[in-house]
């Protein structure tokens, strides 16, 4: 970094951490981002109420897109720091406070490069709302006309406590899974337990659906494909001595291969029809398609490795993808994409908690590698 101090990075990150906001409610967060951009002298558009798109002009007609997600999670923070969340029950437990900070600092560096006539490509910086729900990337891409720019590549960073400070980790192909949700409702007929033959047991039906869903992957998906069908909630009945008329289960489906998702969905529908016939229950299945899998472009891996090395980071080529979901996948509609992790693990300080936990914590010094990575990515496109 040449133009952004570590103190400024700490100030930004700790402000965002102290005032987190949930998806599509990032009003103060967006105002603060825009204030910082105005102070830098950088032009931006407000494409959504909480989406900010900054543009830095360099040379030529080509563009690089850099993206940061800005929303927090409905999690109560357990960290004992002076900048712990002031918004009770809301926390930047996924590190988006760090993502905003890294992009703001990178933008500051890149903008100063442009003022010195050292920027050989144009840059779009996207501060995107609602990654944690509603698919903010998809909403933004539908609302904003990115096609007016000749975007050659899109990059995004995510902090990750699986990797040590100073690590930059990525891979080509699948790096994050497709993330979808399902809900099954069973309606039977209530009756007193003493006359249960007069009722239709919805719990019996929902349990059969649950058990058969658990076998879909084992018997219908290629054995070398990784998929998950997970039921997270199951509710049934109202009183202990009555046949439950209503039962419901909800869960998630994670896949890397879009064809696997089609197979899973078809099998779920078939199972629900069969159990409905065998039990006499009315069964409704709803599958809500969420985020596609994040598939990193093979052609961008070299640029990521070079940028990591120039950032003095330890570059790691990941072997196995994550079964986490990420809406950055939607940006593949715009250009080839690269999604890369920035290590924040520090065992000496005890910063080892996972993402989406109430004790996630990091040093801002770890973010410098991500900032430099973004800057080096942009500098690497000087020959276009």
C-alpha positions in Angstrom: 0.0 0.0 0.0 1.3 3.5 -0.9 -1.7 5.7 -0.2 -3.7 4.0 2.6 -2.4 3.8 6.2 -3.0 0.8 8.5 -4.7 3.2 10.9 -7.2 4.1 8.2 -7.9 0.4 7.5 -8.5 -0.1 11.2 -10.8 2.8 11.4 -12.9 1.6 8.4 -13.1 -2.0 9.5 -13.9 -1.3 13.1 -16.6 1.2 12.1 -18.3 -1.4 9.9 -17.9 -4.0 12.6 -19.5 -1.8 15.2 -22.5 -0.9 13.1 -23.6 -4.0 11.2 -26.8 -4.2 9.2 -28.7 -7.2 7.8 -29.5 -7.8 4.2 -31.2 -5.0 2.2 -31.1 -2.9 5.4 -27.5 -1.7 4.9 -28.6 2.0 4.9 -26.0 3.4 7.3 -23.3 1.1 5.8 -24.0 2.4 2.3 -24.0 6.1 3.5 -20.6 5.6 5.1 -19.1 3.9 2.0 -20.4 6.8 -0.2 -19.0 9.4 2.2 -15.6 7.8 2.0 -15.7 7.6 -1.8 -16.7 11.3 -2.0 -13.8 12.2 0.3 -11.5 10.3 -2.1 -13.0 12.1 -5.1 -14.3 9.0 -6.7 -17.5 8.9 -8.8 -20.2 6.4 -8.0 -23.7 5.4 -8.8 -26.5 4.3 -6.4 -28.0 1.5 -8.5 -30.0 0.2 -5.6 -30.8 1.9 -2.3 -28.0 0.0 -0.7 -25.8 -0.8 -3.7 -22.9 1.4 -4.7 -20.9 1.2 -7.9 -17.8 3.2 -8.1 -15.9 3.8 -11.4 -12.2 4.6 -11.8 -11.1 5.6 -15.3 -7.8 4.4 -16.6 -6.6 3.8 -20.2 -8.4 2.0 -23.0 -12.0 0.5 -23.1 -11.6 -2.6 -21.0 -12.8 -2.9 -17.4 -12.0 -5.0 -14.3 -14.8 -5.5 -11.8 -13.9 -5.8 -8.0 -16.7 -6.7 -5.6 -17.3 -6.7 -1.9 -20.5 -7.8 0.0 -21.6 -5.5 2.7 -24.4 -7.2 4.8 -24.2 -8.8 8.3 -25.9 -11.7 9.9 -28.6 -12.0 12.6 -26.1 -13.3 15.2 -25.4 -12.0 18.7 -21.7 -11.1 19.0 -19.6 -12.7 21.9 -16.4 -10.8 21.3 -15.2 -8.5 24.1 -13.8 -5.7 22.1 -14.6 -2.0 22.2 -15.9 -2.0 18.7 -18.2 -5.0 19.2 -21.6 -4.7 17.5 -23.8 -1.9 18.8 -26.8 -3.5 17.0 -27.9 -6.2 19.3 -28.4 -9.5 17.6 -26.6 -8.5 14.4 -22.9 -9.1 13.7 -20.4 -9.2 10.9 -19.9 -12.9 11.6 -19.0 -13.6 8.0 -16.3 -10.9 7.7 -18.1 -8.6 5.3 -16.8 -5.7 7.4 -13.3 -6.8 6.2 -14.5 -7.1 2.6 -15.8 -3.5 2.5 -12.5 -2.3 4.0 -10.3 -4.2 1.6 -12.2 -2.8 -1.4 -12.3 0.8 -0.1 -8.5 0.7 0.5 -7.9 -0.9 -2.9 -10.1 1.7 -4.6 -8.1 4.4 -2.8 -4.8 2.9 -4.1 -6.1 2.4 -7.6 -7.6 5.9 -7.8 -4.3 7.5 -6.9 -2.6 5.4 -9.5 -5.1 6.8 -12.1 -4.3 10.4 -10.9 -0.6 9.6 -11.6 -1.5 8.2 -15.0 -0.4 4.7 -13.9 -3.7 2.9 -14.5 -3.7 1.0 -17.7 -7.3 -0.4 -17.4 -10.6 0.9 -16.1 -12.0 -0.4 -12.8 -15.5 -0.9 -11.4 -15.8 -1.4 -7.7 -19.1 -2.9 -6.6 -20.3 -2.7 -2.9 -23.1 -5.2 -3.1 -25.9 -5.7 -0.5 -27.6 -8.8 0.6 -25.2 -11.6 0.0 -26.5 -13.5 3.0 -30.1 -13.6 1.8 -32.3 -12.7 -1.2 -29.4 -13.1 -3.6 -28.3 -9.4 -3.7 -25.9 -10.1 -6.6 -28.8 -11.4 -8.8 -31.0 -8.4 -7.9 -28.2 -6.0 -8.6 -27.3 -7.5 -12.0 -31.0 -7.4 -13.0 -31.3 -3.8 -12.0 -28.0 -2.4 -13.3 -26.8 -2.5 -16.9 -23.3 -3.9 -16.6 -23.3 -4.6 -20.3 -22.4 -0.9 -21.1 -18.9 -1.8 -19.9 -16.5 -4.2 -21.6 -15.7 -6.2 -18.4 -13.0 -8.7 -19.0 -12.9 -10.2 -15.5 -14.6 -10.0 -12.1 -12.9 -10.7 -8.8 -14.0 -11.1 -5.2 -12.3 -11.8 -1.9 -13.5 -13.5 1.2 -11.7 -13.7 4.6 -11.3 -17.3 5.8 -10.0 -18.6 9.2 -9.1 -21.9 7.6 -6.0 -20.2 6.3 -3.3 -18.3 8.2 -2.6 -14.6 8.0 -0.6 -14.0 4.8 -2.3 -16.8 2.9 -4.1 -16.2 -0.4 -6.0 -19.3 -1.5 -8.1 -20.1 -4.6 -8.7 -22.8 -7.3 -10.0 -23.1 -10.8 -13.4 -24.7 -11.4 -15.9 -25.2 -8.6 -14.8 -23.4 -5.4 -18.3 -22.9 -3.8 -21.5 -25.0 -4.1 -24.9 -24.3 -5.5 -27.1 -23.4 -2.5 -30.9 -24.2 -2.6 -33.7 -24.7 -0.1 -36.6 -27.0 0.2 -39.8 -27.2 2.3 -42.1 -30.2 2.6 -45.6 -29.8 4.2 -47.7 -32.8 5.1 -51.5 -32.6 5.9 -53.2 -35.5 7.4 -56.3 -35.8 9.6 -56.5 -35.2 13.3 -57.9 -37.7 15.7 -57.6 -38.7 19.4 -54.8 -41.1 20.0 -57.4 -43.6 21.4 -59.0 -43.7 17.9 -55.9 -43.1 15.8 -57.3 -45.4 13.1 -59.8 -42.5 12.4 -56.9 -40.1 11.7 -54.2 -39.8 9.1 -50.7 -39.3 10.7 -48.8 -36.5 9.0 -45.7 -37.2 11.2 -45.5 -40.8 9.8 -45.6 -39.3 6.3 -43.0 -36.6 6.9 -40.6 -39.2 8.5 -40.9 -41.4 5.5 -40.1 -38.4 3.2 -37.1 -37.6 5.5 -35.7 -41.1 5.4 -36.1 -41.4 1.6 -34.6 -38.0 0.9 -31.5 -39.1 2.9 -31.0 -41.9 0.3 -31.2 -39.9 -2.9 -27.5 -39.0 -3.2 -26.4 -42.6 -2.4 -28.5 -44.2 -5.0 -29.0 -41.6 -7.7 -25.9 -39.4 -7.9 -22.5 -40.5 -9.4 -20.3 -41.6 -6.5 -17.5 -39.2 -7.3 -19.9 -36.2 -7.1 -20.3 -34.4 -3.8 -23.9 -33.4 -2.8 -25.7 -32.7 0.4 -29.5 -33.0 1.2 -29.8 -31.7 4.7 -33.0 -31.4 6.8 -32.5 -28.7 9.4 -36.0 -28.4 10.9 -38.9 -30.7 11.5 -42.1 -29.7 13.3 -45.2 -31.7 13.9 -48.4 -31.8 15.9 -49.8 -29.7 18.7 -50.5 -32.0 21.7 -49.1 -35.3 22.8 -52.3 -37.3 22.7 -53.5 -36.4 19.2 -52.7 -37.7 15.8 -50.8 -34.8 14.2 -52.7 -33.3 11.3 -49.8 -31.0 10.1 -46.1 -31.7 9.8 -43.3 -29.7 8.1 -39.6 -30.1 7.3 -37.1 -27.7 5.8 -33.6 -28.1 4.6 -30.9 -27.2 2.1 -29.5 -28.8 -1.1 -25.8 -28.3 -2.0 -24.4 -29.4 -5.3 -21.5 -28.5 -7.6 -23.1 -30.0 -10.7 -26.3 -28.4 -12.1 -27.4 -31.8 -13.5 -27.2 -33.3 -10.1 -29.6 -30.7 -8.8 -32.1 -31.5 -11.5 -31.9 -35.2 -10.6 -32.3 -34.5 -6.8 -35.3 -32.3 -7.5 -37.0 -34.9 -9.6 -36.4 -37.6 -7.1 -37.8 -35.4 -4.3 -40.9 -34.8 -6.3 -41.3 -38.6 -7.0 -40.8 -39.5 -3.3 -43.4 -37.0 -2.2 -45.9 -38.3 -4.7 -45.3 -41.9 -3.5 -45.5 -41.2 0.2 -48.7 -39.2 -0.4 -50.3 -42.3 -2.1 -49.1 -44.7 0.6 -50.1 -42.7 3.6 -53.1 -40.8 2.4 -51.6 -37.4 3.3 -51.5 -34.4 1.2 -47.9 -33.5 0.6 -46.6 -30.3 -0.9 -42.9 -29.8 -1.9 -41.4 -26.4 -2.6 -37.8 -26.2 -3.9 -36.4 -22.7 -3.8 -33.5 -22.2 -6.2 -30.9 -19.9 -4.6 -27.3 -19.4 -5.7 -25.6 -21.3 -8.5 -22.2 -22.9 -7.8 -19.2 -20.5 -7.9 -17.1 -21.7 -10.8 -13.7 -19.9 -11.1 -12.4 -19.3 -14.6 -9.3 -21.4 -15.3 -8.0 -18.5 -17.4 -7.9 -16.2 -14.3 -5.9 -18.5 -12.0 -2.5 -17.3 -13.3 -3.4 -13.7 -12.7 -4.5 -14.6 -9.1 -1.3 -16.4 -8.4 0.9 -13.6 -9.8 -1.0 -11.0 -7.8 -0.7 -13.1 -4.6 3.1 -13.5 -5.2 3.5 -9.7 -5.8 1.6 -9.1 -2.6 4.2 -11.1 -0.7 1.4 -13.6 0.2 1.7 -17.3 0.5 -0.3 -18.6 -2.5 -2.3 -21.8 -2.0 -4.0 -23.8 -4.7 -7.0 -25.3 -3.0 -7.6 -29.0 -3.8 -11.3 -29.5 -2.7 -14.1 -26.9 -3.1 -16.3 -25.8 -0.2 -20.0 -26.8 0.2 -20.8 -23.2 1.2 -23.0 -21.0 -1.0 -22.1 -17.6 -2.4 -24.0 -15.3 -4.7 -20.8 -14.0 -6.5 -21.7 -16.9 -8.8 -24.2 -14.6 -10.6 -21.3 -12.3 -11.7 -20.3 -15.1 -14.1 -23.2 -13.8 -16.3 -21.1 -10.6 -16.8 -17.6 -12.0 -17.3 -15.2 -14.8 -16.2 -14.9 -14.7 -12.4 -12.3 -15.4 -9.7 -13.2 -16.0 -6.1 -10.3 -16.0 -3.7 -9.8 -16.5 0.1 -7.7 -14.2 2.4 -6.3 -16.0 5.5 -7.1 -14.4 8.9 -6.2 -17.3 11.2 -3.9 -16.3 14.1 -3.5 -19.1 16.7 -1.3 -17.0 19.0 -4.2 -14.5 19.5 -6.9 -17.2 19.4 -8.4 -16.0 16.2 -9.5 -19.4 15.0 -13.3 -19.2 15.1 -15.2 -20.2 12.0 -17.3 -18.0 9.7 -20.9 -17.5 10.9 -19.9 -17.8 14.6 -20.3 -15.2 17.3 -16.6 -15.1 18.0 -15.2 -14.5 14.5 -12.3 -12.1 14.9 -9.2 -11.0 12.9 -6.3 -8.5 12.8 -6.5 -5.8 10.2 -2.9 -6.5 9.3 -4.1 -9.6 7.6 -6.3 -7.6 5.3 -3.3 -5.8 3.8 -2.6 -8.9 1.7 -6.1 -8.8 0.2 -5.8 -5.1 -0.5 -2.5 -5.6 -2.3 -4.0 -8.6 -4.1 -6.7 -6.4 -5.6 -4.2 -3.7 -6.6 -1.9 -6.2 -8.2 -4.8 -7.8 -10.1 -5.5 -4.4 -11.7 -1.9 -3.7 -12.4 -1.5 -7.1 -14.1 -3.9 -6.0 -16.8 -1.7 -3.3 -18.1 -1.1 -5.0 -21.5 -4.8 -5.1 -22.5 
